[in-house]
Amino acid sequence: MRLPIIFSIDDDPQVLQAIQHDLRQQYRKKYRILCTSSVQEALDSLPELKKKGEEVALFLSDQRMPTMNGVEFLAQARKIFPNAKRALLTAYSDIDAAIRAINEVQLDYYIAKPWDPPEEKLYPVLDDLLSDWQSDYRPAYEGLKLVGYQFSPRSHELKDFLAGNLFPYQWLDIEDDPQAQALLDLHGVERKDLPIIVLGDGTVLTQPTIGDVGEKLGLQPKATQDLYDLAIIGAGPAGLAAAVYGGSEGLRTVLIDKRAPGGQAGTSSRIENYLGFPNGLSGADLTRRAITQAQRFGVEFLAPQEVISIKSRGQYKHISMADGSEVVTRAIVLSTGVAYHKLENESLDKYTGAGVYYGAATTEAYAFKGRPVYIVGGGNSAGQGAMYLSRTASEVCICVRRSDLSSTMSQYLIDQIAKTPNIKVLGCTEVVEGLGHEQLECLVLEDMNSKERRTVKAAGLFVFIGTKPYTDWIEMDIIKDPKGFIATGRDLAKYADFKQVWKHDREPFSLETCSAGIFAAGDVRAGAMNRVASAVGEGAMAVSFVHKYLAEN
Ligand SMILES: Cc1cc2nc3c(=O)[nH]c(=O)nc-3n(C[C@H](O)[C@H](O)[C@H](O)COP(=O)(O)OP(=O)(O)OC[C@H]3O[C@@H](n4cnc5c(N)ncnc54)[C@H](O)[C@@H]3O)c2cc1C
């Protein structure tokens, strides 16, 4: 933790040395002592200290200085650090000026020179001032700050990226938090330039892209090796498991994700049915453990980096990324999972990121404190989202087309929901319209039996419906089922074009696609179980088939 500062200024080098010595002697364990003999240097350094998030506890200034007197200096310093205590070092002849300054700059104390012995004439006064300062002082957040409009899709995208990549950050809503405007003023940024990210060292990123932020935060978006044994595309539970097994079994392994590690599971507030965690664990916790484990085994992790195509050339596979870079590998595990279906409704489209969110319950829950929110979807993810949102929202209503949740949600979640007084389940109900100005304010709901419509107040709508595999980008001959899920293993034989694309003497391995050496694991695979444990199991299994494939090539 950074120490607060005692800032002293005196143009006389001997006096400065003496005060510096005495301050260090008494306060160096709890405060950083900064001393200067130049008013200009002091005035230049204060805004920089502020930008870096430093705190000044006390200014101690000589009164008689050539370019600016102490009272004027303290007046300037007060504009930048209004909460710091202010004390003046005065000669006997300047006591009048000091007394006037008590009103002018709300001077807290004046100390007559010389102050010997300091135990009697300096420390008791400063101890008093510093203890006063400490009692009002709330340490500022030292890490990364994100400032923006709550209902701005770009702010949401950045929040989602930071949370997904497990970067701690402080969110400051410009319309709600005076600290946000203070930060803009400090860095000379206008509201039209939001969102901004302010890093711990005071660097400001204005309207940054995910790539800019990733680069600044030291994520590694470029591969370091010319050839890998295994490239895993998608770092959800399946990809993470494949990475841990690939890395631990000595394969040169690279794991690539377009957003962050964790996938869907990373957005889960509480996974209660994963083996070995009787009290459940959050998706963020599972992700943190898994990515650390993979990296410990030497796996390279590239994110944010979106794969846009794969081409097979002989026994090598070339993976192209959206930024134009390429990875060459001998085998691939596709673990790109699924995304939620978008609601096909124009009136809701315009609020995406501005009140309408896909998944994202954990990232945005706090913004809906004390306000009503709606959920669309009846699966486990919707149930978990409802439980999480119910901690902050005034009311959570789950809209489902079926009459209840019994056929779509696990019983343990249905029981939790029944015991939560501010969650309501609205069966046979569809959301048909969104209303509002710049952000979502109301929803129109339709009763599917009576076709009756009603308008309800809704600050947020969280959508957890359907699953669409992330496979549109795959152009090569990889057989997919009619919904786009990747066919693997023995199931391939039932597709008419299998014989045209599979030209090997052996049958495809289990989890192998119709392109030899390319495997699929987790939710993206046709017939997957859509569970964390099964995705992890398939990721691990895929690696054992990768070994067999590599052995024959
Ligand atoms: C909110 C929520 C709660 C859940 N709770 C539970 C639970 O309690 N218990 C349970 O068993 N299951 C739960 N599930 C389901 C479980 O999370 C999924 O079954 C599991 O995450 C699937 O893992 P996966 O690795 O196959 O894919 P995903 O988790 O979907 O991960 C796929 C990854 O691939 C990346 N990707 C996609 N396309 C590309 C590309 N072109 N280039 C690079 N990267 C790409 C994505 O960014 C993503 O990170 C929950 C799901 C959700 C959404």
The ligand as a Tripos MOL2 file, in Angstrom:
@<TRIPOS>MOLECULE
LIG
   53    58     1     0     0
SMALL
NO_CHARGES

@<TRIPOS>ATOM
      1 C1        -24.6390  -18.1680  -16.2490 C.3       1 LIG1
      2 C2        -24.3390  -19.6350  -16.4510 C.ar      1 LIG1
      3 C3        -24.3670  -20.4970  -15.3790 C.ar      1 LIG1
      4 C4        -24.0630  -21.8530  -15.5530 C.ar      1 LIG1
      5 N1        -24.0780  -22.6580  -14.4550 N.ar      1 LIG1
      6 C5        -23.7310  -23.9500  -14.5780 C.ar      1 LIG1
      7 C6        -23.6820  -24.7930  -13.4320 C.ar      1 LIG1
      8 O1        -23.9730  -24.3730  -12.3070 O.2       1 LIG1
      9 N2        -23.2910  -26.0700  -13.5980 N.ar      1 LIG1
     10 C7        -22.9600  -26.5830  -14.8290 C.ar      1 LIG1
     11 O2        -22.5740  -27.7340  -14.8950 O.2       1 LIG1
     12 N3        -23.0190  -25.8130  -15.9330 N.ar      1 LIG1
     13 C8        -23.3970  -24.5110  -15.8440 C.ar      1 LIG1
     14 N4        -23.4530  -23.7130  -16.9600 N.ar      1 LIG1
     15 C9        -23.1080  -24.3030  -18.2750 C.3       1 LIG1
     16 C10       -21.5860  -24.3540  -18.4440 C.3       1 LIG1
     17 O3        -21.0330  -23.1260  -18.0530 O.3       1 LIG1
     18 C11       -21.2200  -24.6750  -19.8770 C.3       1 LIG1
     19 O4        -21.7390  -25.9370  -20.1890 O.3       1 LIG1
     20 C12       -19.6990  -24.6920  -20.0620 C.3       1 LIG1
     21 O5        -19.1640  -23.4200  -19.7830 O.3       1 LIG1
     22 C13       -19.3230  -25.0890  -21.4840 C.3       1 LIG1
     23 O6        -17.9390  -24.9770  -21.5880 O.3       1 LIG1
     24 P1        -17.1940  -24.8670  -22.9940 P.3       1 LIG1
     25 O7        -15.7480  -24.7820  -22.6730 O.co2     1 LIG1
     26 O8        -17.6490  -25.9390  -23.8820 O.co2     1 LIG1
     27 O9        -17.6800  -23.5100  -23.6870 O.3       1 LIG1
     28 P2        -17.8520  -22.0360  -23.1690 P.3       1 LIG1
     29 O10       -17.9130  -21.9770  -21.7140 O.co2     1 LIG1
     30 O11       -18.9990  -21.5060  -23.9460 O.co2     1 LIG1
     31 O12       -16.5010  -21.3090  -23.6490 O.3       1 LIG1
     32 C14       -16.2200  -21.0690  -24.9920 C.3       1 LIG1
     33 C15       -15.1080  -20.0400  -25.1300 C.3       1 LIG1
     34 O13       -14.7190  -19.9510  -26.4970 O.3       1 LIG1
     35 C16       -14.4270  -18.6040  -26.8220 C.3       1 LIG1
     36 N5        -14.5730  -18.4330  -28.2820 N.ar      1 LIG1
     37 C17       -15.6890  -18.5750  -29.0460 C.ar      1 LIG1
     38 N6        -15.4140  -18.3550  -30.3400 N.ar      1 LIG1
     39 C18       -14.0990  -18.0660  -30.4240 C.ar      1 LIG1
     40 C19       -13.2190  -17.7320  -31.5000 C.ar      1 LIG1
     41 N7        -13.6420  -17.6900  -32.7690 N.pl3     1 LIG1
     42 N8        -11.9200  -17.4460  -31.2120 N.ar      1 LIG1
     43 C20       -11.4580  -17.5070  -29.9390 C.ar      1 LIG1
     44 N9        -12.2570  -17.8300  -28.8910 N.ar      1 LIG1
     45 C21       -13.5530  -18.1110  -29.1210 C.ar      1 LIG1
     46 C22       -15.4610  -17.8360  -26.0310 C.3       1 LIG1
     47 O14       -15.0270  -16.4860  -25.8080 O.3       1 LIG1
     48 C23       -15.5180  -18.6370  -24.7300 C.3       1 LIG1
     49 O15       -14.6190  -18.1490  -23.7680 O.3       1 LIG1
     50 C24       -23.7570  -22.3610  -16.8370 C.ar      1 LIG1
     51 C25       -23.7420  -21.4870  -17.9260 C.ar      1 LIG1
     52 C26       -24.0320  -20.1410  -17.7390 C.ar      1 LIG1
     53 C27       -24.0120  -19.2110  -18.9150 C.3       1 LIG1
@<TRIPOS>BOND
     1     1     2 1
     2     2     3 ar
     3     2    52 ar
     4     3     4 ar
     5     4     5 ar
     6     4    50 ar
     7     5     6 ar
     8     6     7 ar
     9     6    13 1
    10     7     8 2
    11     7     9 ar
    12     9    10 ar
    13    10    11 2
    14    10    12 ar
    15    12    13 ar
    16    13    14 ar
    17    14    15 1
    18    14    50 ar
    19    15    16 1
    20    16    17 1
    21    16    18 1
    22    18    19 1
    23    18    20 1
    24    20    21 1
    25    20    22 1
    26    22    23 1
    27    23    24 1
    28    24    25 2
    29    24    26 1
    30    24    27 1
    31    27    28 1
    32    28    29 2
    33    28    30 1
    34    28    31 1
    35    31    32 1
    36    32    33 1
    37    33    34 1
    38    33    48 1
    39    34    35 1
    40    35    36 1
    41    35    46 1
    42    36    37 ar
    43    36    45 ar
    44    37    38 ar
    45    38    39 ar
    46    39    40 ar
    47    39    45 ar
    48    40    41 1
    49    40    42 ar
    50    42    43 ar
    51    43    44 ar
    52    44    45 ar
    53    46    47 1
    54    46    48 1
    55    48    49 1
    56    50    51 ar
    57    51    52 ar
    58    52    53 1
@<TRIPOS>SUBSTRUCTURE
     1 LIG1         1 GROUP 0 **** ****
